[in-house]
Amino acid sequence: MNQGWSRPLCRSAASSCAGLIAWAGAALAGDAPTVRPPAAVPAATGTVVVQESPAAAGPARTEAAGTPATNLPAAGVACPADPCAFDWTKVPPVVKMPRVGNFAPVPTGPGYYSFADWVTGNYREKPPFFPFPPFCINGNSAFDYDFRYLDKPDNQQHDWLDPVKRIHLGDDFLFSFGGEIRNRTMNEVDSRLTGRDNSYDLFRTRINGDLWYKDRFRIYAEFIYADSINQDLAPLPIDINRGDFLNLFVDLKLFDVADAPIYIRVGRQELLYGSQRLISPLDWADTRRTFEGVKGFWHSENLDIDAFWVEPVIISPNDFDSSNHREGFGGLWTTYRPTAGQNIDLYYLFLDQSNQVIRRPPPGERGGFDLNTLGTRYVGDKEHVLWDLEGMYQFGDFTGRTTSATAFTTGLGYNFADAPLNPTAWVYFDYASGDHSGGHGENGTFNQLFPFGHYYFGFIDDVGRQNIQDLNFHLYTNPAKWITTGIQYHMFWLDTTDDALYNSAGTAIRRDPTGRAGNHVGNELDLTTNFHLTNHQDLFIGYSKLFAGEFIKATGNPGSPELFYVQYSFRW
């Protein structure tokens, strides 16, 4: 709670406008009375969180008793509304994180919602609300965290770091401060299919500041420092960024349409849309992904419309990052919510890349391309049945050849809410076309754009959404409400045998131009467990193994990669 919060107290609800103006003059002279919001009172429960995905869950908060305020209006009611004061209840505008694929409904009902709850005996009747997801891997952007509940007079949830959130600077300005500290220890066997092992640490720090002038103008800045130590192989481009801006933008409110504001955002910014199969900040990466450009957006209760034109930011580990002026990325993305728990996405994306070396297996091709992507997605749940359907078609020009490529995903799941451990099971089939032309004529390789590939095709990252067929199964359980376990099993085949195997970065890593190596890439097992320790802390442990198929065995080192990792995060 923000002890520094104050606002003018109207003498009566029927104060005249002239009286208010006179009162404002007294305020400027320092004579106007102020009142603080009521202090917290004990509460047995928190607020139910509406969970949309494993990456959007709200972790537990520790409740604390407060002392009733003594300078309140009679009967302890809230301060009368000041018709001249700005209403902060809609700032910032809510941007709900969309559901990713193979999501799992979070636990509900009485229980302990963090390790700290369990240790201290803080038994809750319902899950509390908290803007951070109760998972180490966080697909959301920090500038979309929702701390507005702190301004509610009846707020019963309090945390020791609340004072750095929603600091009211007078009546017209609002400032928040936040960040993250994260460390991951990695042990890779047959790392990147090189036949070499790699053990190392990744760590990063993010610090952000968010300043609003009413709902009209916003400045948001987020700094990142990411580094890696003890790598046996050369670090990946996404491993190191020794000090730079992850986000640095301004939002300007233009006007309202149908009681919802239209904003324009200019500057460096993360993008996140839909399932994140095509556009994602890529939280698994130590550096996260960001862009520079402009975006306009209008979000209403049931319909969101976004339009953007940006350039990808190129990471320079030891210098300031800059955008790639030879690569432009734009799009129009709409999301319709017909009912609670269901989303329908419809989108058009355009990628223009010029004067680039297109690295492709021999003989190799040099040039640029333009790519159009049309897609739609329907995701939701009803009576414990879960579904996730998405289809994409691409067309354009690829180094002098036409492009025609497709991808789709079909997932069906069920949440056994009444069974022990709250199990959720999914079965999926993912498809992304390959090039059937052998490098001549029409290009058929699907381009995965800027995805959260690590989440969808196995944590080892040797497979991406290009020239691939993947039949996969998922099972999530909650041994305790603060523990989430996951099991994934993937069965990979190439779509086209003479096209390449592409990794999660979209890079071709193995190919047999004759097609004689077959199409069975292999099978991967992924085991994960997340421990939600406190409101701010999580511990994530995982093990993965790729059982090499005939294609991998015939095209190079025949080993079967393994991965073990432990990740700790602290967010505020």
Wavefront OBJ file of the C-alpha trace (Angstrom):
o trace
v 0.000 0.000 0.000
v 1.174 3.492 -0.800
v 1.415 5.529 2.399
v 2.298 8.638 0.420
v -1.003 8.654 -1.442
v -3.267 11.628 -0.895
v -5.993 13.528 -2.679
v -8.169 16.586 -1.988
v -11.263 15.999 0.100
v -14.405 17.695 -1.244
v -16.395 19.415 1.460
v -19.606 17.990 0.042
v -20.792 16.041 -2.969
v -22.718 19.101 -4.053
v -19.770 21.513 -4.043
v -20.120 24.140 -6.703
v -17.575 24.417 -9.485
v -16.622 27.865 -8.230
v -16.044 26.461 -4.770
v -13.824 23.726 -6.198
v -11.761 26.264 -8.106
v -11.306 28.287 -4.954
v -10.363 25.100 -3.091
v -7.787 24.285 -5.798
v -6.232 27.688 -5.271
v -5.960 26.953 -1.569
v -4.334 23.613 -2.389
v -1.644 25.351 -4.399
v -1.042 27.604 -1.405
v -0.664 24.535 0.798
v -3.844 25.106 2.834
v -6.078 22.317 1.513
v -6.789 19.359 3.818
v -5.769 15.866 2.698
v -6.852 12.382 3.703
v -5.180 9.010 3.347
v -6.953 5.853 2.239
v -8.052 3.487 4.996
v -5.371 1.176 6.299
v -5.670 -2.538 5.756
v -7.843 -4.766 7.890
v -7.280 -8.502 8.296
v -8.746 -10.766 5.651
v -9.024 -14.519 5.465
v -8.971 -14.770 1.725
v -7.671 -13.062 -1.345
v -9.307 -12.447 -4.679
v -9.913 -15.246 -7.151
v -7.604 -14.956 -10.120
v -8.938 -15.708 -13.580
v -6.149 -17.798 -15.062
v -5.639 -17.883 -18.818
v -2.475 -19.966 -19.175
v 0.490 -21.361 -17.251
v 2.290 -18.191 -18.178
v -0.511 -15.942 -16.865
v -1.242 -17.341 -13.425
v -1.387 -15.115 -10.352
v 0.721 -16.344 -7.442
v -0.061 -16.117 -3.789
v 0.254 -13.020 -1.660
v 0.851 -12.869 2.089
v -1.933 -10.995 3.870
v -1.182 -8.761 6.813
v -3.385 -6.999 9.312
v -3.453 -3.229 9.319
v -4.630 -0.527 11.668
v -7.912 1.313 10.969
v -7.299 4.894 9.930
v -8.511 7.628 12.261
v -8.890 10.480 9.748
v -11.715 8.948 7.697
v -15.231 10.209 7.087
v -17.896 9.092 9.513
v -18.747 5.394 9.725
v -15.420 4.512 8.067
v -16.779 4.877 4.535
v -14.498 5.739 1.648
v -13.690 9.349 0.883
v -16.398 10.998 -1.249
v -15.485 11.121 -4.906
v -13.823 14.351 -5.950
v -15.284 15.423 -9.307
v -12.068 17.312 -10.037
v -9.685 14.458 -9.213
v -8.492 12.076 -11.905
v -9.820 8.505 -11.752
v -6.802 6.171 -11.694
v -8.838 2.938 -11.684
v -8.333 2.481 -15.444
v -4.635 3.339 -15.613
v -2.810 1.618 -17.053
v -5.412 0.122 -19.403
v -5.624 -3.605 -18.799
v -3.782 -5.728 -21.356
v -4.514 -9.346 -20.541
v -1.833 -11.810 -21.484
v -3.288 -14.114 -24.159
v -3.314 -17.828 -23.601
v -0.339 -19.730 -24.873
v -0.787 -23.263 -26.130
v -1.171 -26.386 -23.949
v -2.200 -24.226 -20.995
v -3.262 -25.705 -17.653
v -5.951 -24.228 -15.370
v -4.440 -23.254 -12.020
v -5.568 -24.777 -8.719
v -8.506 -23.274 -6.874
v -10.143 -23.764 -3.497
v -8.599 -23.861 0.003
v -4.890 -24.497 0.396
v -1.348 -23.127 0.507
v -0.477 -21.125 -2.596
v 3.265 -20.717 -2.003
v 6.058 -22.453 -0.144
v 6.026 -19.535 2.301
v 2.300 -20.103 2.916
v 2.972 -23.744 3.693
v 5.863 -22.991 6.061
v 4.007 -20.244 7.946
v 0.638 -22.013 7.986
v -1.051 -19.306 5.908
v -3.969 -21.457 4.759
v -6.144 -19.644 2.241
v -9.742 -20.276 1.313
v -9.215 -19.068 -2.263
v -6.255 -18.287 -4.518
v -5.060 -14.710 -4.076
v -4.346 -12.272 -6.867
v -0.875 -11.095 -7.811
v 0.284 -9.577 -11.120
v 3.299 -11.880 -11.481
v 2.745 -15.396 -12.785
v 3.691 -18.136 -10.277
v 6.257 -19.560 -12.702
v 9.916 -18.940 -13.464
v 9.267 -18.723 -17.200
v 7.239 -15.566 -17.779
v 5.967 -14.886 -21.282
v 4.381 -11.551 -20.356
v 5.934 -8.083 -20.561
v 6.593 -6.134 -17.368
v 4.825 -3.049 -18.695
v 1.531 -4.990 -18.722
v 1.569 -6.011 -15.040
v -1.624 -4.859 -13.327
v -1.154 -3.356 -9.849
v -4.333 -1.244 -9.866
v -5.792 -3.164 -6.936
v -3.388 -1.269 -4.664
v -5.511 1.861 -5.080
v -8.766 0.216 -4.030
v -10.002 1.411 -0.609
v -11.021 -2.157 0.293
v -7.740 -3.773 -0.802
v -6.802 -6.514 1.676
v -3.624 -7.775 -0.025
v -0.360 -6.225 1.089
v 3.245 -6.933 0.300
v 6.512 -5.491 1.559
v 7.341 -4.153 -1.916
v 4.011 -2.410 -2.473
v 5.503 1.055 -1.675
v 7.489 1.035 -4.948
v 4.299 0.525 -6.980
v 1.732 3.138 -8.023
v 3.382 6.073 -6.293
v 1.037 9.041 -6.726
v 2.969 12.239 -7.429
v 0.246 14.757 -6.732
v -3.083 14.208 -8.451
v -1.897 13.883 -12.048
v 1.230 11.698 -12.089
v 1.787 8.032 -11.259
v 5.126 6.207 -11.011
v 6.028 2.542 -10.519
v 9.363 0.791 -10.118
v 10.074 -2.902 -10.721
v 12.501 -5.500 -11.961
v 13.794 -9.054 -11.998
v 16.902 -10.987 -11.015
v 17.318 -14.410 -12.622
v 19.964 -17.126 -12.778
v 19.952 -20.414 -14.701
v 22.534 -23.195 -14.491
v 22.683 -25.325 -17.654
v 24.230 -28.729 -18.318
v 23.967 -29.801 -21.973
v 25.068 -33.180 -23.312
v 25.734 -33.212 -27.076
v 24.969 -29.504 -27.070
v 23.417 -28.230 -30.325
v 24.082 -31.650 -31.928
v 27.807 -30.846 -32.001
v 28.884 -33.930 -30.048
v 30.345 -31.671 -27.328
v 29.045 -31.072 -23.820
v 28.442 -27.600 -22.415
v 27.961 -26.563 -18.770
v 27.499 -22.898 -17.929
v 25.480 -20.221 -16.106
v 23.164 -17.567 -17.475
v 22.139 -14.607 -15.350
v 20.274 -11.383 -15.984
v 18.948 -8.307 -14.223
v 16.061 -6.156 -15.417
v 15.078 -2.780 -13.916
v 12.070 -0.742 -15.048
v 10.420 2.593 -14.360
v 6.911 3.547 -15.477
v 5.597 7.146 -15.395
v 2.044 8.171 -16.331
v 0.492 11.605 -16.717
v -3.162 10.786 -16.080
v -4.172 8.376 -18.869
v -2.844 10.683 -21.577
v 0.900 10.152 -21.655
v 3.295 7.423 -20.540
v 7.066 6.986 -20.461
v 8.325 3.460 -19.861
v 11.981 2.439 -19.610
v 13.421 -1.013 -18.864
v 17.123 -1.758 -18.555
v 18.634 -5.218 -18.980
v 22.009 -6.727 -18.152
v 22.503 -10.349 -19.265
v 25.666 -12.414 -19.221
v 26.994 -15.953 -19.374
v 30.016 -17.587 -17.763
v 31.950 -20.828 -18.184
v 30.566 -21.816 -21.588
v 32.494 -24.598 -23.338
v 31.014 -23.539 -26.687
v 30.672 -20.057 -28.106
v 27.721 -18.298 -26.416
v 24.578 -17.906 -28.481
v 23.586 -14.401 -29.653
v 20.667 -14.499 -27.199
v 22.914 -15.238 -24.177
v 24.744 -11.929 -23.607
v 23.800 -8.253 -23.550
v 25.989 -6.359 -21.108
v 23.785 -3.368 -20.453
v 21.116 -1.902 -22.714
v 17.493 -0.839 -22.963
v 15.057 -3.701 -23.395
v 12.122 -1.274 -23.612
v 12.133 2.495 -24.012
v 8.918 3.973 -25.367
v 6.255 6.623 -24.962
v 2.492 6.100 -25.149
v 0.214 8.926 -26.239
v -3.561 8.775 -25.940
v -5.186 10.106 -29.102
v -8.920 9.906 -28.377
v -11.685 7.522 -27.267
v -13.757 5.306 -29.535
v -16.741 3.443 -28.061
v -15.583 4.297 -24.518
v -12.135 2.791 -25.125
v -8.934 4.797 -25.755
v -6.729 4.691 -28.841
v -3.016 4.837 -28.008
v 0.065 5.206 -30.128
v 3.361 3.750 -28.840
v 6.701 4.919 -30.220
v 10.151 3.553 -29.392
v 11.789 0.288 -28.353
v 9.172 -2.229 -27.304
v 8.510 -5.922 -26.832
v 5.733 -7.471 -28.909
v 3.531 -10.329 -27.722
v 0.516 -11.693 -29.586
v -1.785 -14.691 -29.417
v -0.186 -18.071 -28.824
v 3.313 -16.541 -29.261
v 3.925 -19.076 -32.011
v 4.842 -16.203 -34.336
v 5.526 -13.167 -32.105
v 7.021 -13.454 -28.619
v 9.492 -11.728 -26.264
v 11.105 -15.185 -25.880
v 11.556 -15.191 -22.110
v 13.702 -18.353 -22.157
v 16.431 -16.326 -23.836
v 18.727 -14.540 -21.409
v 18.311 -11.306 -23.391
v 14.621 -11.401 -24.452
v 13.530 -10.156 -27.878
v 12.566 -6.565 -28.638
v 11.836 -4.213 -31.559
v 11.945 -0.518 -32.439
v 9.103 1.279 -34.176
v 5.530 2.417 -33.759
v 2.354 0.677 -32.679
v -1.243 1.835 -32.420
v -3.756 -0.063 -30.330
v -7.387 0.053 -29.267
v -8.543 -2.423 -26.627
v -12.176 -2.737 -25.546
v -13.956 -5.258 -23.349
v -14.501 -7.826 -26.110
v -12.350 -6.658 -29.023
v -8.672 -5.660 -29.379
v -7.116 -4.148 -32.518
v -3.356 -3.576 -32.872
v -1.360 -2.284 -35.843
v 2.438 -1.938 -35.846
v 5.528 -1.335 -37.963
v 8.857 -2.138 -36.320
v 12.434 -3.260 -36.909
v 14.023 -6.114 -34.916
v 16.707 -5.004 -32.459
v 20.124 -6.565 -33.066
v 21.884 -7.505 -29.838
v 25.418 -6.163 -29.511
v 26.856 -7.746 -26.339
v 29.340 -4.966 -25.514
v 27.823 -1.948 -27.290
v 24.465 -0.226 -27.439
v 21.943 -2.185 -29.471
v 20.410 -0.817 -32.661
v 17.593 -1.946 -34.911
v 18.096 -3.724 -38.213
v 17.211 -1.061 -40.783
v 17.220 -3.663 -43.543
v 14.399 -5.649 -41.962
v 10.882 -4.311 -41.468
v 8.074 -6.135 -39.690
v 4.466 -4.973 -39.646
v 1.068 -6.337 -38.932
v -2.576 -5.992 -38.016
v -3.756 -8.206 -35.143
v -7.321 -8.482 -33.871
v -8.610 -10.491 -30.929
v -12.310 -11.093 -30.267
v -13.555 -12.579 -27.005
v -17.033 -14.033 -27.640
v -17.355 -15.273 -24.068
v -15.254 -15.689 -20.943
v -12.322 -18.058 -21.499
v -12.474 -18.017 -25.312
v -10.412 -15.977 -27.790
v -10.529 -15.712 -31.578
v -7.488 -14.159 -33.287
v -7.386 -12.940 -36.872
v -4.144 -11.432 -38.152
v -2.028 -10.298 -41.098
v 1.766 -9.975 -40.802
v 4.345 -8.668 -43.276
v 8.112 -9.198 -43.132
v 10.398 -7.354 -45.535
v 14.048 -8.357 -45.441
v 16.451 -6.879 -48.013
v 20.173 -7.082 -48.769
v 20.514 -10.076 -46.487
v 22.487 -13.278 -46.904
v 19.876 -16.036 -46.773
v 21.753 -18.930 -45.272
v 20.431 -22.144 -46.690
v 22.019 -25.557 -47.158
v 24.174 -25.961 -50.324
v 24.291 -24.613 -52.932
v 23.189 -21.597 -50.889
v 21.195 -18.516 -51.885
v 21.866 -14.822 -51.510
v 19.236 -12.098 -51.536
v 16.232 -10.789 -49.730
v 12.566 -11.650 -49.440
v 9.159 -10.315 -48.574
v 6.695 -12.497 -46.749
v 2.979 -12.178 -46.029
v 1.352 -14.261 -43.286
v -2.395 -14.698 -42.846
v -3.595 -16.553 -39.774
v -6.371 -17.244 -37.335
v -6.668 -18.953 -33.968
v -9.503 -20.186 -31.758
v -8.594 -21.097 -28.176
v -10.694 -21.676 -25.099
v -12.260 -23.952 -22.553
v -15.748 -25.022 -21.557
v -16.771 -27.456 -18.838
v -13.147 -28.680 -18.422
v -12.691 -29.295 -22.166
v -9.765 -27.310 -23.614
v -8.948 -26.567 -27.244
v -6.354 -24.702 -29.286
v -6.681 -24.436 -33.089
v -4.471 -22.230 -35.266
v -3.791 -22.059 -38.999
v -1.327 -19.922 -40.989
v -0.635 -19.375 -44.696
v 2.375 -17.553 -46.149
v 2.983 -16.085 -49.594
v 5.446 -13.663 -51.157
v 8.788 -13.514 -52.925
v 11.868 -15.436 -51.789
v 15.139 -14.531 -53.581
v 13.392 -14.475 -56.927
v 11.078 -17.400 -56.243
v 7.490 -17.313 -55.093
v 6.613 -18.546 -51.610
v 3.632 -20.704 -50.705
v 3.861 -22.261 -47.231
v 1.485 -23.392 -44.509
v 1.447 -24.274 -40.831
v -1.254 -25.363 -38.444
v -1.667 -26.702 -34.949
v -4.519 -28.702 -33.460
v -4.744 -29.317 -29.730
v -7.392 -30.889 -27.543
v -7.160 -31.149 -23.757
v -9.086 -31.870 -20.590
v -8.718 -30.627 -17.024
v -9.651 -33.283 -14.438
v -10.462 -30.647 -11.841
v -12.111 -33.079 -9.420
v -9.278 -35.601 -9.494
v -6.299 -35.565 -7.117
v -3.362 -33.382 -8.271
v -5.584 -31.337 -10.636
v -4.247 -33.110 -13.778
v -4.537 -31.538 -17.223
v -3.825 -33.601 -20.341
v -3.309 -32.435 -23.933
v -2.699 -34.054 -27.303
v -1.378 -31.880 -30.147
v -0.346 -32.147 -33.758
v 1.875 -29.367 -35.134
v 2.677 -29.021 -38.814
v 4.908 -26.591 -40.719
v 5.603 -27.162 -44.406
v 8.998 -27.763 -45.957
v 10.371 -27.040 -49.413
v 9.426 -29.766 -51.882
v 11.196 -28.089 -54.805
v 14.776 -28.956 -53.864
v 15.719 -25.278 -53.898
v 14.158 -24.588 -57.306
v 10.817 -23.126 -58.307
v 8.352 -22.354 -55.539
v 9.638 -22.009 -51.978
v 7.583 -24.064 -49.542
v 9.494 -23.715 -46.248
v 7.338 -22.058 -43.595
v 8.999 -19.111 -41.828
v 8.378 -19.143 -38.063
v 9.066 -15.371 -37.754
v 9.761 -14.389 -34.088
v 8.368 -17.270 -31.996
v 8.461 -18.668 -28.475
v 9.894 -21.792 -30.083
v 11.380 -23.169 -26.895
v 7.905 -23.590 -25.420
v 6.456 -25.596 -28.301
v 9.048 -27.982 -29.755
v 10.991 -29.315 -26.802
v 13.293 -27.566 -24.367
v 16.494 -28.802 -26.045
v 15.773 -26.350 -28.912
v 17.040 -28.544 -31.741
v 13.655 -28.376 -33.504
v 11.741 -25.315 -34.744
v 8.470 -24.606 -36.562
v 9.863 -25.130 -40.074
v 9.664 -28.299 -42.202
v 8.374 -30.299 -39.259
v 5.574 -32.576 -38.121
v 5.208 -33.044 -34.374
v 2.765 -35.300 -32.557
v 3.073 -34.303 -28.903
v 1.475 -35.089 -25.545
v 1.375 -33.031 -22.339
v 0.431 -33.748 -18.745
v 0.427 -31.177 -15.923
v -0.222 -31.848 -12.247
v -0.186 -29.948 -8.949
v 1.216 -32.136 -6.122
v 0.605 -29.020 -4.029
v -1.007 -25.758 -5.050
v 2.447 -24.156 -5.122
v 4.070 -26.958 -7.164
v 3.457 -27.501 -10.876
v 4.901 -30.478 -12.750
v 4.908 -30.981 -16.494
v 5.623 -33.920 -18.789
v 5.921 -33.505 -22.565
v 6.652 -36.106 -25.200
v 7.331 -35.115 -28.835
v 7.563 -37.339 -31.915
v 9.325 -35.403 -34.713
v 9.328 -36.031 -38.472
v 10.538 -33.823 -41.300
v 7.776 -32.738 -43.647
v 10.150 -32.922 -46.632
v 13.174 -35.213 -46.566
v 15.377 -33.103 -48.865
v 14.741 -29.905 -46.913
v 16.609 -29.214 -43.655
v 16.051 -29.698 -39.943
v 15.686 -26.200 -38.496
v 16.337 -25.410 -34.832
v 14.339 -23.094 -32.556
v 16.130 -20.061 -34.031
v 15.083 -21.043 -37.565
v 18.634 -22.028 -38.543
v 19.174 -25.081 -40.760
v 21.387 -27.452 -38.726
v 21.110 -30.788 -40.583
v 20.232 -31.747 -44.170
v 20.475 -34.626 -46.601
v 19.915 -33.190 -50.108
v 19.314 -36.706 -51.448
v 16.494 -37.339 -48.995
v 17.858 -40.811 -48.242
v 18.324 -40.132 -44.511
v 14.590 -40.452 -44.022
v 12.284 -38.134 -42.159
v 12.299 -39.439 -38.569
v 14.141 -36.785 -36.533
v 13.586 -38.442 -33.156
v 11.525 -38.293 -29.983
v 11.978 -35.896 -27.069
v 10.992 -36.181 -23.415
v 10.739 -33.022 -21.283
v 10.223 -33.063 -17.504
v 9.678 -29.821 -15.561
v 8.820 -28.825 -11.998
v 8.167 -25.292 -10.757
v 8.194 -24.393 -7.050
v 6.436 -21.125 -6.253
v 8.427 -20.076 -3.177
v 7.002 -16.653 -2.295
v 5.118 -13.821 -3.976
v 8.312 -12.857 -5.767
v 10.415 -16.040 -6.005
v 10.276 -19.217 -8.095
v 12.526 -22.219 -8.613
v 12.328 -24.142 -11.897
v 13.983 -27.530 -12.488
v 13.952 -29.473 -15.732
v 15.398 -32.429 -17.609
v 15.110 -33.157 -21.337
v 16.385 -35.881 -23.647
v 16.169 -36.165 -27.424
v 16.282 -39.761 -28.653
v 17.888 -39.442 -32.075
v 15.996 -40.854 -35.053
v 17.296 -42.163 -38.351
v 17.638 -38.690 -39.858
v 19.956 -37.369 -37.110
v 21.990 -40.567 -37.069
v 22.537 -40.421 -40.831
v 23.449 -36.731 -41.148
v 26.241 -36.199 -38.618
v 27.010 -36.853 -34.992
v 24.485 -39.564 -34.014
v 24.354 -38.681 -30.307
v 21.189 -38.129 -28.308
v 21.248 -34.687 -26.639
v 20.331 -34.188 -22.994
v 19.645 -31.072 -20.933
v 19.448 -30.462 -17.186
v 18.869 -27.009 -15.725
v 17.939 -25.177 -12.525
v 16.572 -21.641 -12.689
v 15.819 -19.174 -9.885
v 13.982 -15.879 -10.332
v 13.078 -12.955 -8.094
v 10.612 -10.345 -9.436
v 9.267 -7.173 -7.926
l 1 2 3 4 5 6 7 8 9 10 11 12 13 14 15 16 17 18 19 20 21 22 23 24 25 26 27 28 29 30 31 32 33 34 35 36 37 38 39 40 41 42 43 44 45 46 47 48 49 50 51 52 53 54 55 56 57 58 59 60 61 62 63 64 65 66 67 68 69 70 71 72 73 74 75 76 77 78 79 80 81 82 83 84 85 86 87 88 89 90 91 92 93 94 95 96 97 98 99 100 101 102 103 104 105 106 107 108 109 110 111 112 113 114 115 116 117 118 119 120 121 122 123 124 125 126 127 128 129 130 131 132 133 134 135 136 137 138 139 140 141 142 143 144 145 146 147 148 149 150 151 152 153 154 155 156 157 158 159 160 161 162 163 164 165 166 167 168 169 170 171 172 173 174 175 176 177 178 179 180 181 182 183 184 185 186 187 188 189 190 191 192 193 194 195 196 197 198 199 200 201 202 203 204 205 206 207 208 209 210 211 212 213 214 215 216 217 218 219 220 221 222 223 224 225 226 227 228 229 230 231 232 233 234 235 236 237 238 239 240 241 242 243 244 245 246 247 248 249 250 251 252 253 254 255 256 257 258 259 260 261 262 263 264 265 266 267 268 269 270 271 272 273 274 275 276 277 278 279 280 281 282 283 284 285 286 287 288 289 290 291 292 293 294 295 296 297 298 299 300 301 302 303 304 305 306 307 308 309 310 311 312 313 314 315 316 317 318 319 320 321 322 323 324 325 326 327 328 329 330 331 332 333 334 335 336 337 338 339 340 341 342 343 344 345 346 347 348 349 350 351 352 353 354 355 356 357 358 359 360 361 362 363 364 365 366 367 368 369 370 371 372 373 374 375 376 377 378 379 380 381 382 383 384 385 386 387 388 389 390 391 392 393 394 395 396 397 398 399 400 401 402 403 404 405 406 407 408 409 410 411 412 413 414 415 416 417 418 419 420 421 422 423 424 425 426 427 428 429 430 431 432 433 434 435 436 437 438 439 440 441 442 443 444 445 446 447 448 449 450 451 452 453 454 455 456 457 458 459 460 461 462 463 464 465 466 467 468 469 470 471 472 473 474 475 476 477 478 479 480 481 482 483 484 485 486 487 488 489 490 491 492 493 494 495 496 497 498 499 500 501 502 503 504 505 506 507 508 509 510 511 512 513 514 515 516 517 518 519 520 521 522 523 524 525 526 527 528 529 530 531 532 533 534 535 536 537 538 539 540 541 542 543 544 545 546 547 548 549 550 551 552 553 554 555 556 557 558 559 560 561 562 563 564 565 566 567 568 569 570 571 572
